[in-house]
Amino acid sequence: MTDVFILGIGMTGLGKFPNRSVKDLTREAVDLAIADADIEQRAIQAAWFSNTRQGLLEGQNGIRGQCALRPLGFEGIPIANIENACASGSTAMLQAIAHIKAGMCDVALVVGAEKMFYPDKRDAMFNAFKGGTDIHRLQEFHQIVSQQAAELIPEQYRDIDEQRSFFMDSYAAQARLHMQKYGTTQRQFAAAAAKNHWHSTMNPLAQYQASMTVEQVLSDRVIAWPFTLPMCAPISDGAAAAIVCSRHALKQLGGSRRAIRIRALSLCSGTTRSADDFAKHIGRHAALLAYEQAAIGSADIDVAEVHDASAYAEIQQVENLGLCSPGDGGPFTERGNTTLGGAIPVNPSGGLVSKGHPVGATGIMQLHELVCQLRGEAGRRQVEGARIAVAENGGGFYETEEAATTVTVLEASSR
C-alpha cells in the first residue's frame, strides 16, 4: 500500500468569535491549506469533514460538510461527515488515509471546523458536552466519578457551584486517582498548565497568549478539584484543514520538499478496566499500536502534541506515550522535561488548555503544529532537529477514560 503524506495544512486563529460561522471558518482554513500545498483546488478528489456541535446548537443535523464545502466549489466529489467527539478530526484523517491506501483517490481534503461559543445559548453550550458520554448512563457516570478518591478533595471544594463541562469532573476524578496511586500533586498539574501557557505566548494562533506562573495557576478559581481554571481547556471557535496525498500524487504535484510522511495512525476505543489500572489506559493501547505500525519506539520521538483537555491529561498521556515511566508524569513534567528546551517538548503549540480546543478541529490542529515543527517553520517555539513527531487525540469519556483515542506518527522529509 502507498505511503501517505501531508502536502498542505492550515488553521485559523482560535478564540470566541460570535460573528463568525462554521462556513466562514472552514473557508479560511481550506484556503490556507490549498495555498500551503501549492495546488489547484480541482486536484482534490475527496473530502472528509469533522464537526460535533452544529447539529445541537444550529440545527444543522446532517450534511454539514456538503453545506460548508459546496460554497467553496467542492461539487461532485465524495464528501463524508465524521463525528467521534474530540477525536473527530484525527478520525477523519484516518478515513482519508484509508481511502488513499485503498487506491480510491490520490489527493484528499480533511477539514475540522467547530463553533462552540454562542453567548445567547450558554446553557446549550455546556449541555452539548454531555453528548460526549452515554447520555442514558449520565447519572450513573456522575455518581461514579464523584466518588473516585473523593476523600482527597478539601472540604471547601466538595460542592462547587460552577458551570462547567461534564468532562472536567471526569478528568478530575482520574487526576485524584493518579494522585492517590502515585503521589502526583496539584502543583505538578499546575506546572503542566503553566508550561503550556508560556508556550502559547510564542504561537500567534493561540486563544490565550499570556504567560502564567505555577503560583498564578494554583491561585485561580477552582473548577473541579484539583483543577483551577487555567488547568482546563476553554470553549473555542476555529477550523483546520489538511491536504493529504499518495506518493504517486506527491511526485506529480512536486511538493516533496515540504511534505510530511504519515508513518502511522491508530484508533482505539476504550475497554473495561479498574479505574486506577493506568497500565491499561486507552492512550497506552493506541500508542503501542501506532509505534508498531511506524516501527519506532518512544525514544525516537522528538516532539509531541497531546490531548490536554485538562492539565492532568497531559501528565497521563506523557506516561501513555512512554516518554517517562508509569506514575512519573508529574515529577517528569515539574522538572521541565516537557518544556521547550527540555528532553522531549510536549505541546509547544500551547496545548488545548492555552492554544484552545474547538472540539471537531482539534485533531487536525495538533497535526498543524507538528507539521510546522517537522518543516522547521515553528518560529520561536521550534524544537531543533525535530524529525519524528507524535500526536495523541482523545474523544468522549466512558466510565474510566476517553471513549476513543488516536495516535499519529509523522516523519519529516529530507531537507
N, C-alpha and C positions, 0 to 999 in steps of 0.2 A: 504494500500500500504506500501511496505517496506521502512524503513529508508535507506538513502544512506550515505556512509562515504568516506572521502578521506583517502585512505590507504597508498599511497605514492605520493611524489611530488618532482620535481627537476627543476632547471633552470640554464641556462648558465650565465656567466658574461655578462654585457651589454657594448656596445661600437660601434665603427665604425670599421668593420673588412673586408677590401677589399678582403682578400684572403679566407674568409670562405663562404660556401654555405648554402642554406636552408637545404640541406640534412645533412651537417656536423653539423649544429646547432641542428637539430632535433635529430640526433643520440646521441649527448651529453645529451640533456635534457631527452630523453626517457631512456637511460641507468641509469641516476641518479634517475629517478622516480621508475624504477624497483628495483634498489638496495635499495632505501628507503623503498619500500613496502615489501622487502624481499620475493619476489615471483618469480616463473619461468615465463618466457615470455609466455609460452603456456597457462597460466591461463587466459590471456586476450582474451575476446570473441568478442569484437567490438571496433572500434576506430573512433574518430572524430578529424578532422584536420582543423586548423584555419590559414588562410593566406590572406593578401589583396594585396600584391604588385607583386607577382611573375608573374602574367599574363601580367601586363603592362611592367614591367622592364626586364623580361627574356623571355616572350612569352609562359610561361607555363600556358595556359589559363584554363586548366582543369586537373582533376585527380591529383592534387598536393599532396594530402595525400597518394594516392597509390604510387606515384613516390618517396616520401620521406620515406615511411614506408616499402615498399616491400624489399628494400636492407637490412633492419634490420630484416627480417624474418617474417614479418606480411603478410601472404598469406591466402586466403580462407575466412577470417573473413569479416564482413561488415566494410567498411571504408567510412565515409561520410565527405564531404568538406563543411566548413561553412565560409561564408563571411557576416559580419554585421558591417563593418568599425571597429572602435576602440573597439567595444563591441563584436568582433568576438569570442575571447577566452571564455568569460563568456557565450556567446550564445551557443557555442559548448558544454560547461559544462552542460547547461540546457538540451540540447538534449540527452546527455549521461544519465543524471539523469532520464529523462522521459523514456528512453529505459529500464533502470533498474526497475523503478517503475511499468512499464507495464509488467514486467516479461519476457522480451525478451532476457535478458542476466543478469549475476550476476557480472561480472567484465568488466570494460571498460577503455580504454585509451583516454585521451583528450590531444591534443597537440596544442600549438600555436607557430608558427615559422615565423619569419619575417626578411628579409634582405632589408633594406631601403637605405643603403649607397652604391652608385655606383658613384665613383668620376669622371668617364668618361661620366656620364649621368646626370649631375647636373640639367639641365632644366626638364628632365623627372622626376627626384626625386621630384621636387616641383610641377610639374603638376599633379602628382599622387594624391596629396591632394584634388584636385578639384573633383575627383570622389567620395568624401565623402559627396557631396551635389548633388542637382538636376542640372546636367550639362546643361539642357535645360533652366534653370532659373538662371544660374550663374550670368549674367549681372544684372538681376533684384535683386538678393540677395545682390550683391556687392553694388548696389545703396542704398538698404535698410540699410545695416549695416554702410555704410559710413556716413549716415545722422543721425544715432541714437546718441543723446546727443553730436553732433559734436561741439557744442559751447563750450564744456569743454576742447577741445583739444587746447593746446597752439599753437600760430601761427607758431612757428618754427618746429612743429611736424605734420603739416597738410598734407604735401606731402612728405612723407619719401620714398626715392628710395632705398628700402631694399628688397632683395629677401626673401620671407617668405611664410609660409603656409597660404592658404585661411582662415584656422581656427583661426589664430591669429587675423585677422581683425574681425571675428565674435565674438570671446571671448572678444576682446577689446570693441566692441560696447555694449555687455552685461555688461561689467565692468563699463562703463561710465553711463549706465542707473542705475546701482546699486548705483553708487556714487551720481547721481542726486537725486534718491529717498530716500536714507538712510543716505547720508553723508559719505559713505565709502571713504577712502583716498588711494592714491597711496602708501603711506607709509605702510598701512596695507597689501596691496598686497605684498609689499617688505618683510614684516615681515613673511608672509607665505612662501615665497621663501627662505628667509634666514634660517628659521627653517628647511626646508627640505634639504637644502644644508648641514646644520650641521648634521642632522640625517644620511645622506648618508655617512658621514665620518666613521660611525660605520657599514656600510654594504659593505663587500668585493666584492659583485657582482654589485655594483652601477657603472654607467658610469662615474659620477663625484664624487670625494671623497675629495674635498677641501671645507672647511667651508667658508661662506661668511657672512659679517655683513649686516644689513639693509642698511647702508650707501653705502656699496660696490654694493649692488643690485641696488640701486637707481642711482648710478653714472655711471652704464654701459650704453652701447648704446641703444637707443630706437628702438624697432622693430615695434610696433603699439601702440600708446599712449592709455592707461597709462603703457604699458608693456615695460620693458627693457629685454635684452637677458636672464638674469638668471630667469626671471619670465615665460619663455616659455620652453616647453618640447623640447629636442633635437631630431634629427634624430638618430635612434638607430637600431642596429642589435642584435638579441638574440632569445632565444627559452625557452619555459617552457612546462612541461608535468605533468599530474596528473593521478593517477590510482584511480578510484572510484569503489565502490562495494556495494552490498546489505548486510543487516545484516546477512543473511544466509551465504554468502561467507566469511564475516568477521570472523565468528565463525570457519569456515572450515580452513581459512588461518592463523588463530591465530595472527592477528595483532591488536587486540582490544585495547591494552595498548596505542598505539601511534596514533590510528585512530581518525580522526576529523569528527564529525557528521555535515552534511549539513542540517540545520534546515529549510532553505528557499532559494529560488532563484526566483526572479521576473524578468520579461522582459516587458517593456512598450515602446510604440512608442509615438512620440510627438503629441501634439494637437494644434489646432488653438487657440491662446490667444493673448492678448495685450502684447507687448514686455516687458513691465515693470510689468506685473502681475506675480510676482515671486511666489506667493502662489500656482499657478497652474503649476509650473515648472515640467517638466517630471521627474526630480530626486525626487521630493516630492511624486509624484504618485507612483513611483517604490518603494520608501522607505516604504510608508504606506502599500502597498500590501505585501511586504516582512515581515514587522512586524506582519501583520495579519496572514500570513502563519505560522510564527515562534512562535506566541503567546508571543511576547515580546514588550517592549516599548523602546524608545530611552534611558531611564535611565538605562537600563540593559546592555548597550554596554560598553565594557572595552577598545576597541581599534578599529580603523577604517583605512582602506585604501580607498582613494577617487581619482577620475579621475582628477587630477590637470594638464591637458594638458596646462593650464595657471594657474598662481597663483590665479587669480580671481576665477577660477572654484572651487578651494578648499574651498574658503570662501562661495561660493554659496552652495556647497554640504554639508558643515557643517550645514548650515541652513536647507537644504532639509532633512537631516537625523534627524533633531530635536535635535541636540546636543547643540544648542543655539536658541534663539528667532529669528524670521524673521527680517532681517536687522541688526542683532547684530554680524554677522560673522566676520566683520572687527575688531571691538573692542575685541571680544572674542579671536580672534587669537593674536592680538597685546598684550593682557595681559598674553600670554603664556599658555593658557588653552590647546592648541593642541600640545604643545611641550612635549617631553618625560619628565616625572615627573609632568606634568600638569594634569588637571582634566580629560581629555579624549584625549590621544595621537592620532594624526592623521598623517598618512603616516610616520611611524617610519622607513620604508624602504628608505626614501628619496623622495618618490613620483615620479611622472613622470618627474617633472622638473629637478631632480637631479639623481635619480636612472636610468632613461631612459624610453623610450616609443616606443618599437618595436611593432607597432600597433596590429597585429594579435595575439601577445603573451601577451599583457598587462594584460588582464583579468585573465589569469592563474598565471601570476607573482604576482598580488595582492594577490591571494589566497596562493601562496607560502609564502609570508611574514606572512600572518595571521596564517597559519598552524604552522610556526616556533614559532610565538608568543604563540599560544594556547598549544603547546607542551613544552613551556619553553626553547626553543632552539635558541633564538634570540640573545644571547650573550650580548654585551654592550648596545644594543638597546631594551632589553627585558622590556616589560610592566609587572610589577609584578602583579601576581594574575589574569592574563587575562583568562577569561572563555567564554565570548561571544564577537565575532568579526564580523564586518560588512565591506563588500567591495561594493563600488559603481563604476560602469564601464560604461561610456557613449560612444556612437559611432555616427559618422557623425554629420552633422549640417543641419537643415532645418528651414529656416526663423529665429525663435527666440531662438532656443535651440537645444540640441542634437536630432538626429533622433531616436535613440534607447538608452535605459538605462537599465542596470540590477543592482539589489541589492541582494547580497548574505549574508546570516546569517550563521555563523559557531559556533559550540559549542565544547569545549574541552571535551575529555573523562575523566573519573575519573582516577586520578593517585594516 
